[in-house]
Amino acid sequence: MRKKQKPRIVLLENIHVGAKNALEEAGYDVELLSDSPSGTALDEALRGAQVLGIRSKTQVTAEVLKRHPSLELIGCFCIGTDQVDLKRANAMGIPVFNAPHSNTRSVAELVIAEIVALSRQLGDRNTNAHKGVWTKSAEGAHEVRGKTLGIVGYGHIGSQVSVLAEAFGMKVLFYDVVKKLPLGNSQSVSKISDLLKASDFVSLHVPDTVQTRGMIGTKELRAMKKGAALINASRGTVVDIEALADSIRSGALSGAAIDVFPEEPASNKQKFTSPLQGLPNVILTPHIGGSTLEAQEAIGLEVAASFIAYLTKGTTTGAVNFP
């Protein structure tokens, strides 16, 4: 339980103001910052803080935790928690909360939108129209109905994508390291290679772990069906971006939609670069899978509620690193 009546609560990365409001209504003082600091800037922001809220960019390493022993509570206002050293946090008795459900629908809807956009080459045709180029042709454009979607990672988001894809008339295959109950008419496959070979679209929904880093590289891309498209709205470390760019240039893949990258700007003021820029039928989005107003408000309220329950009652229910 908390040791002080008035803990210092710091929320980084422009967390939805609803979280701040909920915490203040519960009687706490909250500092809300818009950036994702690192190094000395992060140390300065955390000095004397007992409660920390972050999204996906801020890295709370073992060294950061060691330098800030005042921390008692951490909240990841997103699904993933790989940006926090959970083992060290556990050793220090710091519960780490997240929001595993609140942005599920937003990410799933983006993936479905990207499947349709890739199949109709909407990105390129939109760009051409803005440039005054009239590209009225059925060449390379397809319906998604009857096509096969392969989902790697059948958790909260992957299973939602599955349901929405079937509503579009798609066949769904999925691969997961943990046995999962299929929803609708989706089918589980035992090997990822089987999924890659059979799918017209492959969508990735896995966390950042030692096992998933670089899991889609040259070998896996070559195993994909010719003319297939890859979608990644999970973690930037999962796909070898250079290898993907080569696959697009060679024509082996018809396109890709990438929302997460190995290296991302820390703020909207920094420039973004990627080997995928300028390639045909490639949709690049700035890590906005869960960035809808509805999702961000729901995430803010979900994690804020976990904060309040812990600070008032010592409740660790839902903490990812506590039993």
MARKOLNU-70413 format. One record per residue: residue in three letters; x, y, z of N, C-alpha, C, CB in turn. Coordinates in steps of 0.2 Angstrom, whole numbers, padded with zeros to 4 digits, always signed. Glycine has a CB too. Layout:
// MARKOLNU-70413
ALAXYZXYZXYZXYZ
...
END
This chain:
// MARKOLNU-70413
MET+0004-0006+0000+0000+0000+0000+0004+0006+0000-0005+0000+0006
ARG+0001+0012-0002+0005+0018-0002+0008+0020+0005+0001+0024-0005
LYS+0013+0023+0005+0017+0025+0011+0015+0033+0013+0024+0024+0011
LYS+0013+0037+0008+0011+0044+0009+0004+0045+0007+0016+0048+0005
GLN+0002+0050+0011-0005+0052+0010-0006+0056+0003-0008+0057+0015
LYS-0001+0060+0001-0002+0063-0005+0004+0061-0010-0002+0071-0004
PRO+0004+0055-0013+0009+0053-0018+0010+0058-0024+0008+0046-0020
ARG+0016+0059-0026+0017+0063-0032+0015+0058-0038+0024+0066-0033
ILE+0011+0060-0042+0009+0056-0048+0011+0059-0054+0001+0055-0048
VAL+0015+0056-0059+0017+0059-0065+0014+0055-0071+0025+0059-0065
LEU+0011+0058-0075+0008+0054-0081+0012+0057-0087+0001+0055-0082
LEU+0015+0053-0091+0019+0055-0097+0016+0053-0104+0026+0052-0097
GLU+0018+0056-0109+0016+0054-0116+0009+0056-0118+0017+0046-0117
ASN+0007+0061-0115+0000+0064-0117-0005+0059-0115+0000+0066-0124
ILE-0005+0056-0110-0010+0051-0108-0017+0055-0107-0009+0048-0101
HIS-0022+0052-0109-0029+0056-0110-0030+0059-0103-0034+0051-0111
VAL-0033+0065-0104-0034+0070-0098-0039+0066-0093-0037+0076-0100
GLY-0043+0062-0096-0048+0058-0092-0045+0055-0086-0052+0053-0096
ALA-0039+0052-0087-0035+0049-0081-0034+0054-0076-0029+0045-0084
LYS-0031+0060-0078-0029+0065-0073-0035+0067-0069-0026+0071-0077
ASN-0041+0068-0073-0047+0071-0070-0050+0065-0064-0053+0072-0075
ALA-0049+0059-0066-0052+0054-0062-0047+0054-0055-0052+0047-0065
LEU-0041+0054-0056-0036+0054-0050-0037+0060-0046-0029+0054-0053
GLU-0038+0066-0049-0039+0072-0045-0046+0072-0042-0039+0078-0050
GLU-0051+0069-0045-0057+0069-0041-0057+0064-0035-0063+0066-0046
ALA-0052+0059-0036-0051+0055-0030-0046+0058-0025-0048+0048-0032
GLY-0044+0064-0026-0040+0068-0021-0033+0068-0022-0042+0065-0014
TYR-0030+0066-0028-0023+0066-0029-0021+0072-0033-0021+0059-0032
ASP-0015+0074-0032-0012+0079-0037-0008+0075-0043-0007+0083-0033
VAL-0009+0078-0049-0007+0074-0055-0003+0079-0059-0012+0071-0059
GLU+0003+0077-0061+0007+0081-0066+0006+0077-0073+0014+0082-0064
LEU+0004+0081-0078+0003+0078-0085+0007+0081-0090-0005+0078-0087
LEU+0012+0077-0092+0017+0079-0097+0015+0076-0104+0024+0077-0095
SER+0017+0079-0110+0015+0077-0116+0021+0073-0120+0013+0083-0120
ASP+0027+0074-0117+0032+0070-0121+0034+0064-0118+0038+0075-0121
SER+0039+0060-0121+0042+0054-0118+0049+0055-0117+0041+0048-0124
PRO+0051+0058-0111+0058+0059-0109+0062+0053-0108+0058+0063-0103
SER+0068+0054-0109+0073+0049-0108+0079+0052-0105+0075+0045-0115
GLY+0084+0047-0102+0090+0050-0099+0089+0055-0093+0094+0053-0104
THR+0092+0060-0093+0092+0065-0088+0085+0068-0087+0097+0070-0088
ALA+0082+0069-0093+0075+0072-0093+0070+0067-0090+0073+0073-0101
LEU+0071+0061-0091+0066+0056-0087+0068+0056-0080+0067+0049-0090
ASP+0074+0056-0078+0076+0057-0071+0073+0063-0068+0084+0056-0070
GLU+0073+0068-0071+0071+0075-0068+0063+0074-0067+0072+0081-0073
ALA+0060+0071-0072+0052+0070-0072+0050+0066-0066+0050+0068-0078
LEU+0055+0061-0065+0053+0056-0060+0055+0057-0053+0055+0049-0062
ARG+0059+0062-0052+0062+0064-0045+0057+0065-0040+0066+0070-0046
GLY+0057+0060-0035+0052+0061-0030+0045+0058-0031+0051+0068-0027
ALA+0044+0055-0037+0037+0053-0039+0036+0046-0036+0037+0052-0047
GLN+0030+0045-0034+0028+0038-0031+0024+0034-0036+0024+0039-0025
VAL+0021+0038-0041+0016+0034-0046+0018+0037-0053+0009+0036-0044
LEU+0019+0032-0057+0021+0034-0064+0016+0031-0069+0028+0032-0066
GLY+0014+0035-0074+0010+0033-0079+0013+0034-0086+0003+0036-0079
ILE+0014+0029-0090+0017+0030-0097+0013+0026-0102+0024+0026-0097
ARG+0015+0027-0108+0012+0024-0114+0017+0019-0116+0009+0028-0120
SER+0018+0019-0123+0023+0013-0125+0030+0015-0127+0020+0011-0132
LYS+0031+0022-0127+0038+0024-0129+0043+0024-0123+0038+0031-0132
THR+0041+0027-0117+0045+0028-0111+0048+0021-0109+0042+0032-0106
GLN+0055+0021-0108+0058+0014-0106+0059+0015-0099+0064+0013-0110
VAL+0056+0011-0095+0057+0010-0088+0062+0004-0086+0051+0010-0083
THR+0068+0005-0087+0073+0000-0086+0074-0002-0079+0079+0001-0090
ALA+0078-0007-0078+0081-0009-0071+0085-0003-0068+0085-0015-0071
GLU+0089+0000-0073+0093+0006-0070+0088+0012-0068+0098+0008-0076
VAL+0083+0013-0072+0079+0019-0070+0075+0017-0064+0073+0020-0076
LEU+0073+0011-0063+0070+0009-0057+0075+0010-0051+0067+0002-0057
LYS+0081+0008-0052+0086+0008-0046+0087+0015-0044+0092+0005-0049
ARG+0087+0020-0049+0088+0027-0048+0083+0030-0045+0090+0031-0054
HIS+0077+0027-0045+0071+0031-0042+0067+0026-0037+0066+0033-0048
PRO+0070+0025-0031+0067+0020-0026+0061+0023-0023+0072+0019-0021
SER+0059+0029-0025+0052+0032-0022+0046+0029-0026+0052+0039-0022
LEU+0048+0026-0032+0042+0024-0036+0039+0018-0032+0044+0021-0043
GLU+0032+0018-0032+0028+0013-0028+0023+0009-0033+0024+0016-0022
LEU+0022+0013-0039+0016+0010-0043+0018+0013-0050+0010+0013-0041
ILE+0017+0008-0055+0018+0010-0062+0011+0008-0066+0024+0007-0065
GLY+0009+0012-0071+0004+0010-0075+0006+0011-0083-0002+0015-0074
CYS+0005+0006-0087+0006+0007-0094-0001+0008-0097+0009+0000-0097
PHE-0002+0014-0099-0009+0016-0102-0009+0013-0110-0010+0023-0102
CYS-0009+0007-0110-0009+0003-0117-0009-0004-0115-0002+0005-0121
ILE-0008-0008-0120-0009-0016-0119-0002-0018-0117-0011-0019-0125
GLY+0003-0017-0121+0010-0020-0119+0013-0017-0113+0014-0018-0125
THR+0017-0021-0110+0021-0019-0104+0029-0020-0105+0018-0023-0098
ASP+0031-0022-0111+0038-0024-0112+0042-0018-0111+0039-0027-0119
GLN+0040-0012-0111+0044-0006-0110+0046-0005-0102+0040+0000-0112
VAL+0043-0009-0098+0045-0009-0091+0049-0016-0089+0039-0008-0087
ASP+0054-0015-0085+0057-0021-0083+0053-0024-0077+0065-0019-0080
LEU+0049-0029-0079+0044-0031-0074+0047-0035-0069+0039-0036-0078
LYS+0053-0039-0070+0056-0043-0065+0059-0038-0060+0062-0047-0069
ARG+0062-0033-0062+0065-0028-0057+0059-0025-0053+0069-0023-0060
ALA+0054-0023-0056+0048-0020-0053+0046-0024-0048+0043-0018-0058
ASN+0045-0031-0049+0042-0036-0045+0047-0036-0039+0042-0043-0048
ALA+0054-0036-0040+0058-0037-0034+0058-0031-0030+0066-0038-0037
MET+0056-0025-0032+0056-0019-0028+0049-0018-0025+0057-0013-0033
GLY+0044-0023-0027+0037-0023-0024+0033-0018-0027+0038-0021-0017
ILE+0035-0016-0034+0031-0011-0038+0026-0015-0042+0035-0006-0042
PRO+0019-0014-0041+0015-0017-0046+0014-0013-0052+0008-0018-0043
VAL+0013-0017-0058+0013-0013-0064+0006-0015-0067+0019-0015-0069
PHE+0002-0010-0069-0004-0011-0072-0004-0009-0079-0010-0007-0068
ASN-0009-0012-0083-0010-0010-0090-0017-0010-0092-0006-0015-0095
ALA-0019-0009-0098-0026-0009-0100-0026-0014-0106-0028-0002-0102
PRO-0027-0020-0104-0027-0025-0110-0033-0026-0114-0026-0032-0107
HIS-0038-0022-0113-0045-0023-0117-0047-0016-0120-0050-0025-0112
SER-0045-0011-0117-0048-0004-0119-0047-0002-0126-0046+0001-0115
ASN-0041-0004-0129-0040-0001-0136-0041-0007-0141-0034+0002-0137
THR-0043-0013-0139-0044-0018-0144-0048-0017-0150-0047-0024-0140
ARG-0054-0014-0149-0058-0013-0155-0055-0008-0160-0065-0010-0153
SER-0051-0003-0157-0048+0003-0161-0043+0000-0166-0045+0008-0157
VAL-0039-0005-0163-0033-0008-0167-0036-0013-0172-0028-0012-0162
ALA-0041-0016-0170-0044-0021-0174-0048-0018-0180-0050-0025-0171
GLU-0051-0012-0179-0054-0008-0185-0049-0006-0189-0058-0003-0182
LEU-0043-0003-0187-0038-0001-0191-0035-0006-0196-0032+0002-0187
VAL-0034-0012-0193-0032-0018-0197-0036-0020-0202-0031-0024-0192
ILE-0043-0020-0201-0048-0021-0206-0048-0016-0212-0055-0022-0203
ALA-0047-0010-0209-0047-0004-0214-0041-0005-0219-0047+0003-0211
GLU-0035-0007-0216-0029-0008-0220-0030-0013-0225-0023-0008-0215
ILE-0033-0019-0223-0034-0024-0227-0038-0022-0234-0038-0030-0224
VAL-0043-0018-0233-0047-0016-0238-0043-0011-0242-0054-0013-0236
ALA-0039-0007-0239-0035-0001-0242-0030-0005-0247-0032+0003-0237
LEU-0027-0010-0244-0021-0013-0248-0024-0017-0254-0018-0018-0243
SER-0030-0020-0253-0033-0024-0258-0035-0020-0264-0039-0028-0256
ARG-0037-0013-0262-0039-0009-0268-0034-0003-0269-0046-0005-0265
GLN-0028-0004-0266-0022+0001-0268-0025+0008-0266-0020+0000-0275
LEU-0029+0009-0261-0031+0016-0260-0026+0021-0258-0036+0015-0254
GLY-0021+0019-0255-0016+0024-0253-0013+0027-0259-0010+0020-0249
ASP-0011+0023-0264-0007+0026-0270-0012+0029-0274-0004+0020-0274
ARG-0019+0027-0275-0023+0030-0279-0026+0037-0276-0030+0026-0280
ASN-0026+0037-0269-0027+0043-0266-0022+0048-0267-0028+0042-0258
THR-0016+0046-0267-0010+0051-0268-0010+0053-0275-0003+0047-0266
ASN-0011+0049-0280-0011+0051-0287-0017+0056-0288-0012+0045-0291
ALA-0023+0055-0285-0028+0060-0286-0026+0066-0284-0035+0057-0283
HIS-0023+0067-0278-0021+0073-0275-0016+0077-0280-0018+0072-0268
LYS-0012+0073-0283-0007+0075-0288-0010+0077-0295-0001+0070-0289
GLY-0017+0075-0296-0020+0077-0302-0019+0071-0307-0017+0083-0305
VAL-0017+0065-0305-0017+0059-0309-0023+0055-0308-0010+0055-0307
TRP-0026+0054-0314-0033+0050-0313-0031+0042-0315-0038+0053-0319
THR-0031+0038-0310-0029+0031-0310-0036+0027-0310-0024+0029-0305
LYS-0040+0027-0315-0046+0023-0315-0045+0017-0318-0052+0027-0318
SER-0044+0011-0314-0043+0005-0317-0044-0001-0312-0035+0004-0320
ALA-0046-0006-0314-0047-0012-0310-0041-0016-0309-0053-0017-0312
GLU-0035-0014-0313-0029-0018-0312-0026-0018-0305-0024-0015-0317
GLY-0025-0024-0302-0022-0025-0296-0027-0024-0290-0017-0020-0295
ALA-0033-0022-0291-0038-0021-0286-0043-0027-0285-0043-0015-0288
HIS-0044-0029-0279-0047-0035-0277-0052-0034-0272-0043-0041-0276
GLU-0058-0038-0272-0062-0039-0266-0058-0043-0260-0069-0042-0267
VAL-0060-0041-0254-0057-0045-0249-0061-0052-0247-0057-0041-0242
ARG-0067-0051-0250-0072-0057-0249-0069-0063-0252-0079-0056-0252
GLY-0069-0069-0248-0066-0075-0251-0058-0076-0250-0067-0075-0258
LYS-0055-0070-0248-0048-0071-0247-0046-0074-0240-0044-0064-0248
THR-0040-0076-0239-0038-0079-0233-0034-0074-0229-0034-0085-0234
LEU-0036-0073-0222-0032-0069-0218-0028-0073-0213-0037-0064-0214
GLY-0022-0073-0212-0018-0076-0207-0016-0072-0201-0012-0079-0210
ILE-0018-0074-0195-0017-0070-0189-0012-0073-0185-0024-0068-0185
VAL-0007-0070-0184-0001-0072-0179-0002-0069-0172+0006-0071-0182
GLY-0004-0073-0168-0006-0070-0161-0013-0069-0160-0002-0064-0160
TYR-0017-0074-0157-0024-0074-0157-0026-0072-0150-0027-0081-0158
GLY-0024-0066-0147-0026-0063-0141-0032-0059-0142-0020-0060-0138
HIS-0032-0054-0137-0038-0049-0137-0039-0046-0144-0037-0044-0132
ILE-0034-0043-0147-0034-0040-0153-0035-0045-0159-0028-0035-0155
GLY-0031-0050-0159-0031-0055-0165-0037-0058-0166-0025-0060-0164
SER-0041-0060-0160-0047-0063-0160-0053-0058-0163-0049-0066-0154
GLN-0052-0052-0161-0057-0047-0163-0056-0046-0171-0056-0040-0159
VAL-0050-0045-0173-0049-0045-0180-0052-0051-0184-0041-0044-0182
SER-0051-0057-0181-0054-0063-0184-0062-0062-0185-0053-0069-0179
VAL-0065-0060-0180-0072-0059-0180-0074-0054-0186-0075-0057-0173
LEU-0071-0048-0186-0073-0043-0191-0071-0045-0198-0069-0037-0189
ALA-0066-0049-0199-0064-0052-0205-0069-0057-0208-0057-0055-0205
GLU-0071-0061-0204-0076-0066-0206-0083-0062-0208-0078-0071-0200
ALA-0084-0056-0205-0090-0052-0207-0089-0050-0214-0091-0047-0202
PHE-0083-0049-0216-0082-0047-0223-0081-0053-0228-0075-0043-0223
GLY-0083-0059-0225-0083-0065-0230-0076-0068-0231-0085-0063-0236
MET-0071-0066-0226-0064-0069-0227-0064-0075-0223-0059-0064-0224
LYS-0059-0080-0225-0057-0086-0222-0052-0084-0217-0055-0091-0227
VAL-0052-0086-0211-0047-0084-0206-0043-0090-0203-0050-0081-0200
LEU-0036-0090-0204-0032-0095-0200-0028-0091-0195-0027-0098-0206
PHE-0026-0094-0190-0023-0091-0184-0017-0096-0181-0027-0088-0179
TYR-0012-0093-0179-0007-0096-0176-0005-0093-0169+0000-0097-0180
ASP-0005-0097-0164-0003-0094-0157+0001-0099-0154-0009-0092-0153
VAL+0006-0097-0150+0010-0102-0146+0006-0105-0140+0016-0099-0143
VAL+0000-0102-0138-0004-0105-0133-0010-0107-0136-0006-0099-0128
LYS-0013-0113-0134-0019-0115-0137-0025-0111-0136-0021-0123-0135
LYS-0028-0108-0141-0034-0104-0141-0040-0107-0144-0032-0097-0144
LEU-0046-0105-0141-0052-0107-0144-0054-0103-0150-0058-0107-0138
PRO-0055-0106-0156-0057-0102-0162-0063-0099-0161-0057-0107-0168
LEU-0064-0093-0163-0070-0089-0164-0073-0090-0171-0069-0082-0162
GLY-0080-0090-0171-0083-0091-0178-0080-0097-0181-0082-0085-0182
ASN-0079-0096-0188-0076-0102-0192-0069-0101-0193-0080-0102-0198
SER-0065-0098-0189-0058-0097-0189-0055-0104-0188-0055-0092-0185
GLN-0049-0105-0190-0045-0111-0189-0038-0110-0187-0045-0115-0196
SER-0036-0114-0182-0030-0114-0179-0025-0118-0184-0030-0117-0172
VAL-0019-0116-0185-0014-0120-0188-0008-0121-0183-0011-0116-0195
SER-0005-0127-0184+0001-0128-0179+0007-0125-0181+0001-0136-0179
LYS+0008-0123-0187+0015-0120-0189+0014-0114-0192+0019-0125-0193
ILE+0018-0109-0190+0017-0102-0193+0019-0102-0201+0022-0097-0190
SER+0023-0107-0203+0025-0108-0210+0019-0110-0214+0030-0113-0211
ASP+0014-0114-0211+0008-0116-0215+0004-0110-0216+0005-0121-0211
LEU+0003-0105-0211-0001-0099-0211+0002-0095-0216-0001-0096-0204
LEU+0009-0094-0216+0012-0089-0221+0010-0091-0228+0019-0088-0220
LYS+0011-0098-0230+0010-0100-0236+0003-0100-0239+0012-0107-0237
ALA-0002-0100-0234-0009-0100-0236-0013-0094-0236-0013-0105-0232
SER-0010-0088-0234-0013-0082-0232-0012-0077-0238-0011-0079-0226
ASP-0018-0073-0239-0017-0068-0244-0015-0061-0240-0024-0066-0248
PHE-0017-0061-0234-0015-0056-0229-0013-0059-0223-0021-0051-0228
VAL-0007-0056-0220-0005-0059-0214-0004-0053-0209+0003-0062-0214
SER-0008-0053-0203-0008-0048-0198-0005-0050-0192-0015-0046-0197
LEU+0000-0046-0189+0004-0048-0183+0001-0045-0177+0011-0046-0184
HIS+0000-0049-0172-0003-0047-0165+0001-0050-0159-0011-0048-0165
VAL+0007-0049-0159+0011-0052-0154+0015-0047-0150+0016-0057-0157
PRO+0017-0049-0143+0021-0044-0139+0028-0044-0141+0020-0046-0132
ASP+0032-0039-0139+0039-0039-0140+0042-0043-0134+0042-0032-0139
THR+0045-0049-0137+0048-0054-0132+0055-0056-0136+0044-0060-0130
VAL+0059-0060-0133+0065-0063-0136+0063-0067-0142+0069-0067-0131
GLN+0057-0071-0141+0055-0076-0146+0052-0072-0152+0050-0080-0143
THR+0049-0066-0151+0046-0063-0157+0050-0058-0160+0039-0059-0154
ARG+0055-0056-0157+0060-0051-0161+0062-0054-0167+0065-0048-0156
GLY+0061-0050-0173+0064-0052-0179+0060-0059-0182+0071-0053-0179
MET+0054-0060-0179+0051-0067-0181+0049-0067-0188+0045-0068-0176
ILE+0048-0061-0191+0046-0060-0198+0052-0057-0202+0040-0056-0199
GLY+0057-0061-0205+0063-0059-0208+0062-0062-0215+0069-0062-0205
THR+0068-0062-0218+0069-0064-0225+0066-0071-0227+0076-0064-0228
LYS+0067-0076-0222+0065-0082-0223+0057-0083-0223+0068-0087-0218
GLU+0054-0079-0218+0047-0079-0217+0044-0076-0223+0045-0076-0211
LEU+0047-0070-0225+0044-0066-0231+0044-0070-0237+0047-0060-0232
ARG+0049-0074-0238+0049-0078-0244+0044-0084-0244+0056-0081-0245
ALA+0043-0086-0238+0038-0091-0237+0031-0089-0238+0038-0094-0230
MET+0029-0082-0238+0023-0080-0239+0020-0081-0247+0022-0072-0238
LYS+0014-0081-0247+0011-0082-0254+0013-0076-0258+0003-0083-0253
LYS+0014-0077-0265+0016-0072-0269+0010-0067-0270+0019-0075-0276
GLY+0012-0061-0269+0006-0056-0270+0003-0055-0264+0002-0058-0275
ALA+0005-0058-0258+0001-0057-0252+0003-0050-0249+0003-0063-0247
ALA+0000-0048-0243+0002-0042-0240+0003-0043-0233-0004-0036-0241
LEU+0007-0039-0230+0009-0040-0222+0006-0034-0219+0016-0041-0221
ILE+0003-0035-0213+0001-0029-0208+0004-0030-0202-0007-0029-0208
ASN+0007-0025-0199+0010-0026-0192+0007-0020-0188+0017-0026-0192
ALA+0003-0021-0183+0001-0016-0178+0002-0018-0171-0007-0015-0179
SER+0008-0022-0171+0009-0025-0164+0015-0022-0161+0011-0033-0164
ARG+0021-0024-0163+0028-0021-0160+0032-0020-0166+0031-0025-0154
GLY+0036-0015-0166+0041-0013-0171+0047-0018-0172+0043-0006-0171
THR+0048-0022-0167+0054-0026-0167+0052-0033-0170+0056-0028-0160
VAL+0046-0034-0172+0044-0041-0174+0046-0042-0182+0036-0041-0174
VAL+0046-0036-0186+0047-0037-0193+0054-0034-0195+0042-0033-0197
ASP+0058-0037-0199+0064-0035-0202+0062-0030-0207+0069-0041-0205
ILE+0062-0024-0206+0060-0019-0211+0064-0018-0217+0060-0012-0207
GLU+0070-0019-0217+0074-0019-0223+0072-0025-0228+0082-0020-0221
ALA+0071-0031-0224+0069-0037-0228+0062-0036-0231+0069-0043-0224
LEU+0058-0033-0228+0051-0031-0230+0051-0027-0236+0047-0028-0224
ALA+0056-0022-0236+0056-0017-0241+0059-0020-0247+0061-0011-0239
ASP+0063-0025-0247+0066-0029-0252+0060-0033-0255+0072-0034-0250
SER+0056-0036-0251+0050-0040-0254+0045-0036-0258+0047-0044-0248
ILE+0044-0030-0256+0040-0025-0259+0043-0023-0266+0038-0019-0255
ARG+0049-0022-0266+0053-0019-0272+0053-0025-0277+0060-0017-0270
SER+0054-0031-0275+0055-0037-0279+0048-0039-0282+0058-0043-0276
GLY+0042-0037-0279+0036-0039-0281+0033-0045-0278+0036-0039-0289
ALA+0037-0048-0274+0035-0054-0270+0029-0053-0266+0041-0057-0266
LEU+0029-0047-0263+0023-0045-0259+0020-0039-0263+0025-0043-0252
SER+0013-0039-0262+0009-0034-0266+0009-0027-0262+0002-0036-0268
GLY+0010-0028-0255+0010-0022-0251+0011-0023-0244+0003-0018-0252
ALA+0010-0018-0240+0011-0019-0233+0008-0013-0229+0018-0019-0230
ALA+0006-0014-0223+0003-0008-0219+0007-0009-0212-0005-0009-0218
ILE+0011-0004-0210+0015-0004-0204+0013+0002-0200+0022-0004-0206
ASP+0012+0000-0194+0010+0005-0189+0015+0006-0183+0003+0003-0186
VAL+0020+0001-0183+0025+0001-0178+0032+0000-0181+0023-0004-0172
PHE+0037+0003-0178+0043+0003-0181+0049+0002-0176+0045+0009-0185
PRO+0054-0001-0178+0060-0003-0173+0062+0004-0170+0066-0006-0177
GLU+0062+0009-0174+0064+0016-0171+0059+0021-0172+0071+0018-0173
GLU+0056+0024-0167+0051+0029-0168+0053+0035-0165+0044+0026-0165
PRO+0050+0041-0168+0052+0047-0165+0049+0048-0158+0049+0053-0169
ALA+0052+0051-0153+0050+0052-0147+0044+0057-0146+0056+0054-0142
SER+0043+0061-0151+0038+0066-0151+0036+0068-0158+0040+0073-0147
ASN+0031+0071-0159+0028+0073-0166+0033+0079-0169+0021+0076-0165
LYS+0037+0081-0165+0042+0087-0168+0048+0084-0171+0044+0091-0162
GLN+0049+0077-0170+0055+0074-0173+0053+0071-0180+0058+0069-0168
LYS+0058+0070-0184+0057+0068-0191+0057+0060-0191+0062+0070-0196
PHE+0053+0057-0195+0052+0050-0196+0055+0048-0202+0045+0048-0195
THR+0059+0043-0202+0062+0040-0208+0061+0032-0208+0069+0042-0209
SER+0060+0029-0214+0060+0022-0214+0061+0020-0221+0052+0020-0212
PRO+0064+0014-0222+0066+0011-0228+0060+0010-0233+0070+0004-0228
LEU+0054+0010-0229+0048+0008-0233+0045+0014-0236+0043+0005-0228
GLN+0047+0020-0235+0044+0026-0238+0045+0026-0245+0048+0032-0234
GLY+0040+0028-0249+0040+0029-0256+0039+0023-0260+0047+0032-0258
LEU+0038+0017-0256+0037+0011-0260+0029+0010-0261+0039+0005-0255
PRO+0028+0007-0267+0021+0006-0269+0016+0002-0265+0020+0003-0276
ASN+0010+0004-0264+0005+0001-0260+0008-0001-0253+0003-0006-0263
VAL+0011+0004-0250+0013+0003-0243+0010+0009-0239+0021+0003-0242
ILE+0007+0007-0234+0003+0011-0229+0007+0012-0223-0004+0009-0227
LEU+0010+0018-0221+0014+0019-0215+0010+0024-0211+0021+0022-0217
THR+0008+0022-0204+0005+0026-0200+0009+0026-0193-0002+0023-0198
PRO+0009+0032-0190+0013+0034-0184+0011+0031-0177+0013+0041-0183
HIS+0010+0024-0177+0009+0020-0171+0002+0023-0168+0014+0021-0166
ILE-0003+0023-0172-0010+0025-0170-0015+0020-0170-0012+0030-0175
GLY-0013+0013-0169-0018+0008-0169-0023+0009-0164-0014+0002-0168
GLY-0021+0011-0158-0025+0012-0152-0027+0019-0151-0023+0009-0146
SER-0025+0024-0156-0026+0031-0155-0032+0033-0157-0020+0034-0158
THR-0038+0031-0154-0044+0035-0155-0046+0038-0149-0049+0029-0158
LEU-0050+0043-0149-0052+0046-0143-0056+0042-0138-0057+0052-0145
GLU-0060+0037-0141-0064+0032-0137-0059+0028-0133-0068+0028-0141
ALA-0054+0025-0137-0049+0020-0134-0045+0024-0129-0045+0017-0139
GLN-0042+0030-0130-0038+0033-0125-0042+0035-0119-0035+0039-0129
GLU-0048+0037-0120-0052+0039-0114-0053+0033-0110-0058+0042-0116
ALA-0055+0027-0113-0056+0021-0109-0050+0018-0106-0059+0015-0114
ILE-0044+0019-0109-0038+0017-0106-0036+0021-0100-0032+0017-0112
GLY-0037+0027-0101-0035+0032-0095-0040+0030-0089-0037+0039-0097
LEU-0046+0029-0090-0050+0028-0085-0049+0021-0082-0058+0028-0087
GLU-0047+0016-0086-0046+0009-0083-0040+0009-0079-0045+0004-0089
VAL-0034+0012-0081-0028+0012-0077-0029+0016-0071-0022+0014-0081
ALA-0032+0022-0072-0033+0027-0066-0037+0023-0061-0037+0033-0068
ALA-0042+0019-0063-0046+0015-0058-0041+0010-0054-0052+0011-0061
SER-0036+0007-0058-0032+0003-0055-0027+0006-0050-0027-0001-0060
PHE-0025+0012-0052-0021+0016-0047-0025+0018-0041-0019+0023-0051
ILE-0031+0020-0041-0035+0022-0035-0036+0016-0031-0042+0025-0038
ALA-0038+0010-0034-0039+0004-0030-0033+0002-0026-0041-0002-0034
TYR-0027+0003-0029-0021+0001-0025-0019+0007-0020-0015+0001-0030
LEU-0020+0013-0022-0018+0018-0017-0023+0019-0011-0018+0025-0021
THR-0029+0017-0012-0034+0017-0006-0034+0010-0003-0040+0019-0009
LYS-0033+0005-0006-0035-0002-0003-0029-0007-0004-0041-0005-0006
GLY-0024-0005-0007-0018-0009-0008-0020-0015-0013-0016-0012-0002
THR-0025-0014-0017-0027-0019-0022-0022-0020-0028-0034-0018-0024
THR-0020-0026-0029-0015-0027-0035-0019-0032-0040-0009-0031-0032
THR-0025-0032-0039-0029-0036-0044-0028-0033-0051-0036-0037-0043
GLY-0026-0037-0056-0025-0035-0063-0017-0033-0064-0029-0029-0064
ALA-0013-0033-0059-0006-0031-0060-0003-0037-0064-0002-0030-0053
VAL+0001-0035-0069+0004-0040-0073+0010-0044-0070+0006-0037-0080
ASN+0013-0041-0065+0019-0044-0062+0017-0046-0055+0024-0039-0062
PHE+0011-0046-0053+0009-0049-0046+0004-0054-0047+0007-0043-0041
PRO+0004-0059-0043-0001-0065-0043-0007-0062-0041+0002-0071-0039
END
